[in-house]
Amino acid sequence: MKRRRLWFLVVGAGSFAGTLLYRRRTVRNRMRVDVYFDDGSMVSLAAGSPDADALLPTAQQILAQVHAGSA
């Protein structure tokens, strides 16, 4: 009986850890644009939305120039 409980505990912990790792990986690879306003508010636009798709190419060019200048 104790071995069975231990087995379920190990499988449950492994499943939980796998879920966390999968979520961290998928969230990290998402492209988005965060727009900050003067009043302190912010809007986060995910890739695929019309507004983000219009801003992402410009943001990528700016980041590429910044990274090229710092290297």
N, C-alpha and C positions, 0 to 999 in steps of 0.2 A: 504494500500500500504506500509506503514512504517513497519507494522508487518511482511509482507512478506519479505521485505529486511532484517529485523533483523533475521528472521528465516534462510534465505540463508547465512547470515553472520555467525551465530552460527553453522550451519551445516558445512560450509566451514572451519571454525576455528577448529572444532572438528575433521574433516577429516585430516586436516593438522597436528594437534597434534598427532593423531593416527598413521599417517605415520611416523612421526619423532620417536615416541616411538618404533614402530616396527623395524625401520631401526637400531636404537641404540642397540636394543636387539640382532638382528641377526648379526650385525657386531662384537659385544662384544664376542659372543660365537664362533667365527671362530678361528681355530688353524692355525698358520702360523709360519714360521721361518724367522727371519730377519738376513741376513748375511752382516756383515760390513767388508769392506776391508781397507787396510792401506792407500790407496789414498783418503779415505773419502767417497767413493761410498758405496751404500747399495743395496741389492737385497732382496725383500720380496717374499718368496715362500709360496704359499697357500697349505693347506692340500689337498691331492689328486694328487698333482704333484709328479712325480717320485723322484725328488731331495728332496722335503720336506718329503715325506714318509720315505726316508732313514734316515733323520736327526731327525725327531720328537721323536722317541723312546729314543734316546740318550739324547735329550734335556729334555724330561720329567723326565728321571732318575736323571739328574743333578739337576733340579729344586726341585725334591722330596727330594734329599739329602740336598740341601741348606735349604729348609723349615724345615726339621727334625732337622738340626743342630742349627737353630735359635730359635726353640721352647723350 
